[in-house]
């Protein structure tokens, strides 16, 4: 018995979790739903009980004034209750939108605050897809909460109908309940089949979503056309469509079978109810008015019980889907308040002490026992072959990753103990794969403080990044939208221009530590030379960590850390390393230098 109750208790707990979530988003949502359930439950009784009195009067005394009273009661009651229900329905629709927007916001916030390494984890990506698919494609949370409201309404309705039917014969109730339970069992099997079906479909749907997005992604349009990706993309989409049609055909066949069996069961039930009621009329146990009332009550009870079973099975199904969201919800938030405040100091020294890092579910370290001290005001160049661990090193430094072992300190204190937001204020970063958002130029540079910043300050940093002249040529200047996603007058900058905007963004932040990951990769030689010539101007007295494959840039730096296979194999100045014959730095530098001589 306890094992049978466990799934029900589990469903109740999941439902309560999301009902509380809905209440947190909108305090009036649940009270409105409960009130609507009460008024909806009252409506059927008017239309079941009052016709009995009207028919009895028509087949009896036929008093016109009494008939008019009965008709007016029915009409007015229906009108008032329907108006009230329509009003509540309007309120609930508004609250539903409010709730769904609130939930979308919560999900978006959770994803953006998730640890960075989790975002790159395929297991987490699949879990995210499984969690969000039913919410966005099947409106699972909305259907769960609406289903809970419907169950309240149906319970109230059925309690009243049971009282009416039991005045005639409780056996009718038992027959109806038995048939409905049988149909509910069939429906539960069907829903279990559908759950497995959609679980198999989700990973395939994620792949299809990728191919479908390619057809509308303007950032990929040039490559798709130049390299003739269209036939390959359309072939993948066509293959998906064929597989989907085969799967859905089987689903519809299964659905049709279960639906047919349920309909047969319902007809058997109605045959029994009508036969028994007719017999009661023939033996004069009940009148025509009673016959009408009991038939309506039995029919309504059967429909309500059937709907209760269907709604519960669907609600239980939504709980199964939302279990995956609860698992996704448990993934830790990256936001860390931290115990220690960032020290107020004139200088910051960062030290890596025996730091190793490996990705989740991997048994190999990407970085191994890394030891490095970065002094205040130092210009450090980080170089190495592809896959040597340079970008991983930067992600550890900026707290996008946490070390698997070892510790990174700021002025001797573990950086993991600092408030994350406060620590990140110390860093101005330009990643190699930086992104600009479909906001204005000013908003891309100043973020959420754009409305408080003077245009002249934005133009200043654009000038320092070599982008001011290009922006001032635009009709709206720094208020020009980037991309045409939301503004037809928006502009798509070249790779070099976008990189200059990213540098301007880092410059505007004015943090004491600057991290530049291939900051000139998309720049033309003249623009690159201009950046290098003004390197000290751009950085000033700040600490700078600089990653580049162009080793000529290393001459601007105080020290060079050469990475290979996840560890530092050389550390020193350009002059020191260039004379270490056979060393990795000298080998890479010589390989590049031959193309410039």
Secondary structure, DSSP 4 states (H G I P E B T S, - for coil): -HHHHHHHHHHHHHHHHHHHHHHHH-TTHHHHHHHHHHHHHHHHHHHHHHHHHHHHHHTTT--HHHHHHHHHHHHHHHHHHHHHHHHHHHHHHHHHHHHHHHHHHHHHHHHHHB-HHHHT-HHHHHHHHHHHHHHHHS-HHHHHHHHHHHHHHHHHHHHHHHHHHHTT-HHHHHHHHHHHHHHHHHHHHHHHHHHHHHHHHHHHHHHHHHHHHHHH-GGGHHHHHHTT-HHHHHHHHHHHHHHHHHHHHHHHHHHHHHHHHHHHHHHHHHHHHHHHHHHHHHTTSS-HHHHHHHHHHHHHHHHHHHHHHHHHHHHHHHHHHHHHHHHHHTSPBS----SBPPP--S---EEEEEEEE--TT--S-SEEEEEEEE-TT-EEEEEESTTSSHHHHHHHHTTSS--SEEEEEETTEEGGGB-HHHHHTTEEEE-TT----SSBHHHHHHGGGGGGS-HHHHHHHHHHTT-HHHHHTSTTGGGPBBSSSS-TT-B---HHHHHHHHHHHHHHHT-SEEEEESTTTTS-HHHHHHHHHTHHHHHTTSEEEEE-S-GGGGGGSSEEEEEETTEEEEEE-HHHHHTSTTSHHHHHHHHHHTT--
